[in-house]
Amino acid sequence: MKQKFDIIQSTCVPLPLENVDTDQIIPARFLKATTRDEKFFGDNLFRDWRYDKEGNPKPEFVLNNPTYGGEILVAGKNFGSGSSREHAAWAIAGYGFRVVISSFFADIHKNNELNNFVLPVVVSEEFLAELFASINADPKMEVRVDVPNQTVTNLANGQSEHFDINGYKKYCLMNALDDIDFLLENKDKIEAFEQAR
């Protein structure tokens, strides 16, 4: 969903697993879907971890634990590895996450998140470990992600880190623009350039 990004302050959902690949994020059988309905993909985020074969929620999985919630997913190192399916980013956005924090993202998945209005925030492994510890100590603690200043702050202990983001993608997120919207916003400039050639 297109929303302007400014400061996002939220509780977090912890997923302290490394090497979470796109098939775990959204299993391959859902790639045949002909819908782009966000709810459909969001309902099937981490499908095989969330539900048993009969479709019953697995109480031990974090998304089924009412203790945790919010717009920020905190994940282990190497998030989004595996195939390049954009559906994984659709599922994350469709569930309602606006930010994913990890110490490393697979490049294609990272770009897919940005293209689908989910902000991937790369932090140091030390900061990530502290974040998991803070959430474990108090599931209601919050994290502030300041997009204009490119900082992420653990509000439980005040620790903060700077994160990198491509300038073009930052502009698009802050103005709720996808690539087509950006081109349309600059239509007059493009036409003037073409006329001058």
Secondary structure per residue as TSV (DSSP state, phi and psi in degrees):
chain	resnum	aa	ss	phi	psi
A	1	M	-	360.0	135.5
A	2	K	-	-76.6	115.5
A	3	Q	-	-137.1	146.1
A	4	K	-	-71.4	138.8
A	5	F	-	-101.7	129.3
A	6	D	S	-136.5	-96.1
A	7	I	E	-113.9	124.1
A	8	I	E	-112.0	118.5
A	9	Q	E	-122.3	123.2
A	10	S	E	-158.0	160.2
A	11	T	-	-70.1	172.5
A	12	C	E	-129.7	156.0
A	13	V	E	-108.1	118.5
A	14	P	E	-89.0	134.4
A	15	L	E	-132.9	79.1
A	16	P	-	-79.4	50.9
A	17	L	-	-115.7	137.4
A	18	E	S	-91.4	157.5
A	19	N	S	59.7	39.6
A	20	V	-	-73.6	115.0
A	21	D	B	-96.7	171.6
A	22	T	H	-67.8	-23.2
A	23	D	H	-72.9	-26.8
A	24	Q	H	-79.1	-33.5
A	25	I	H	-67.1	-48.1
A	26	I	S	-144.4	108.5
A	27	P	-	-57.6	151.9
A	28	A	G	-57.1	-30.6
A	29	R	G	-63.4	-19.3
A	30	F	G	-85.6	-5.5
A	31	L	G	-72.3	-15.9
A	32	K	G	-80.3	-8.8
A	33	A	-	-61.5	141.2
A	34	T	-	-99.6	4.9
A	35	T	-	-98.6	156.4
A	36	R	-	-112.8	15.5
A	37	D	-	-58.7	119.7
A	38	E	H	-60.2	-38.5
A	39	K	H	-64.4	-40.1
A	40	F	H	-57.2	-49.7
A	41	F	H	-72.3	-38.6
A	42	G	H	-61.9	-38.3
A	43	D	H	-66.1	-21.2
A	44	N	T	-108.6	11.4
A	45	L	T	-60.2	129.5
A	46	F	T	52.7	38.4
A	47	R	H	-49.3	-49.7
A	48	D	H	-74.5	-17.5
A	49	W	H	-88.5	-29.4
A	50	R	H	-82.2	-33.7
A	51	Y	B	-128.8	150.6
A	52	D	-	-83.7	-176.6
A	53	K	T	-66.5	-20.8
A	54	E	T	-89.5	-1.1
A	55	G	S	87.5	12.2
A	56	N	-	-87.0	138.2
A	57	P	B	-61.6	137.4
A	58	K	-	-86.5	113.0
A	59	P	T	-62.8	-22.8
A	60	E	T	-78.5	-13.6
A	61	F	S	-83.3	139.4
A	62	V	G	-58.0	-36.3
A	63	L	G	-68.9	-16.7
A	64	N	G	-97.0	3.9
A	65	N	-	-99.3	111.0
A	66	P	T	-63.8	-9.0
A	67	T	T	-64.6	-30.2
A	68	Y	-	-112.4	147.3
A	69	G	-	-175.1	177.1
A	70	G	S	127.0	-178.1
A	71	E	S	-96.8	2.8
A	72	I	E	-120.1	124.5
A	73	L	E	-99.8	126.9
A	74	V	E	-108.1	115.9
A	75	A	E	-121.8	157.7
A	76	G	-	-70.4	175.4
A	77	K	S	-60.8	145.1
A	78	N	S	67.5	53.6
A	79	F	B	-82.1	133.9
A	80	G	T	84.7	23.7
A	81	S	B	-73.6	177.0
A	82	G	S	93.0	-147.4
A	83	S	S	-67.4	162.1
A	84	S	-	-90.9	17.6
A	85	R	-	-55.0	124.4
A	86	E	T	-69.0	-21.7
A	87	H	H	-56.5	-28.3
A	88	A	H	-62.5	-42.7
A	89	A	H	-68.6	-36.7
A	90	W	H	-59.8	-41.7
A	91	A	H	-66.6	-41.4
A	92	I	H	-63.1	-46.6
A	93	A	H	-65.7	-41.5
A	94	G	H	-64.6	-29.0
A	95	Y	H	-72.2	-27.1
A	96	G	T	117.9	4.0
A	97	F	-	-76.6	134.1
A	98	R	-	-106.2	-19.8
A	99	V	E	-137.0	139.1
A	100	V	E	-122.3	127.3
A	101	I	E	-109.9	130.4
A	102	S	E	-154.6	169.4
A	103	S	S	-89.1	-11.5
A	104	F	-	-163.8	136.5
A	105	F	B	-119.9	145.6
A	106	A	-	-64.3	136.4
A	107	D	H	-57.1	-48.4
A	108	I	H	-65.0	-42.9
A	109	H	H	-64.1	-39.3
A	110	K	H	-58.1	-45.6
A	111	N	H	-67.7	-36.5
A	112	N	H	-62.9	-39.1
A	113	E	H	-60.9	-49.0
A	114	L	H	-58.6	-39.9
A	115	N	H	-70.5	-14.4
A	116	N	T	-117.0	25.6
A	117	F	T	60.8	42.0
A	118	V	-	-123.6	129.6
A	119	L	E	-94.2	114.6
A	120	P	E	-85.3	121.9
A	121	V	E	-111.2	117.1
A	122	V	E	-94.3	125.0
A	123	V	-	-124.1	168.6
A	124	S	-	-69.5	158.7
A	125	E	H	-63.3	-33.1
A	126	E	H	-66.5	-44.3
A	127	F	H	-64.1	-41.7
A	128	L	H	-62.0	-43.4
A	129	A	H	-62.3	-41.8
A	130	E	H	-63.4	-37.5
A	131	L	H	-64.7	-46.9
A	132	F	H	-59.5	-41.5
A	133	A	H	-63.8	-40.7
A	134	S	H	-66.2	-41.8
A	135	I	H	-65.5	-40.6
A	136	N	H	-62.9	-38.7
A	137	A	H	-72.7	-34.8
A	138	D	-	-150.5	96.8
A	139	P	T	-60.4	-15.1
A	140	K	T	-92.6	0.8
A	141	M	-	-64.9	156.2
A	142	E	-	-120.0	158.2
A	143	V	E	-121.6	139.3
A	144	R	E	-110.1	124.5
A	145	V	E	-110.6	112.0
A	146	D	E	-100.4	100.5
A	147	V	T	-68.5	-45.8
A	148	P	T	-56.0	-41.2
A	149	N	T	-94.8	-3.0
A	150	Q	T	55.8	49.0
A	151	T	E	-126.2	150.2
A	152	V	E	-125.5	131.9
A	153	T	E	-127.9	127.9
A	154	N	E	-81.9	105.9
A	155	L	T	-74.2	-10.8
A	156	A	T	-72.8	-32.4
A	157	N	T	-128.9	-0.5
A	158	G	-	80.8	-1.1
A	159	Q	-	-69.5	140.8
A	160	S	E	-138.3	147.7
A	161	E	E	-136.3	153.0
A	162	H	E	-87.5	143.4
A	163	F	-	-125.5	152.5
A	164	D	-	-92.6	147.7
A	165	I	-	-152.6	140.2
A	166	N	-	-57.2	133.6
A	167	G	H	-59.0	-39.6
A	168	Y	H	-64.5	-46.6
A	169	K	H	-66.5	-35.4
A	170	K	H	-61.3	-46.2
A	171	Y	H	-58.8	-45.9
A	172	C	H	-62.3	-45.2
A	173	L	H	-63.2	-42.8
A	174	M	H	-69.5	-18.1
A	175	N	T	-115.6	9.5
A	176	A	T	54.7	47.8
A	177	L	-	-115.5	132.3
A	178	D	-	-90.2	-177.1
A	179	D	H	-62.0	-37.8
A	180	I	H	-68.6	-43.5
A	181	D	H	-57.3	-41.5
A	182	F	H	-62.7	-43.9
A	183	L	H	-62.7	-43.1
A	184	L	H	-65.2	-36.0
A	185	E	H	-62.3	-29.2
A	186	N	T	-106.0	19.0
A	187	K	H	-56.2	-44.8
A	188	D	H	-62.0	-40.6
A	189	K	H	-66.0	-40.0
A	190	I	H	-65.4	-44.8
A	191	E	H	-65.5	-38.7
A	192	A	H	-64.4	-39.7
A	193	F	H	-63.1	-43.7
A	194	E	H	-65.5	-38.8
A	195	Q	H	-68.3	-29.0
A	196	A	H	-79.0	-11.3
A	197	R	-	-86.1	360.0
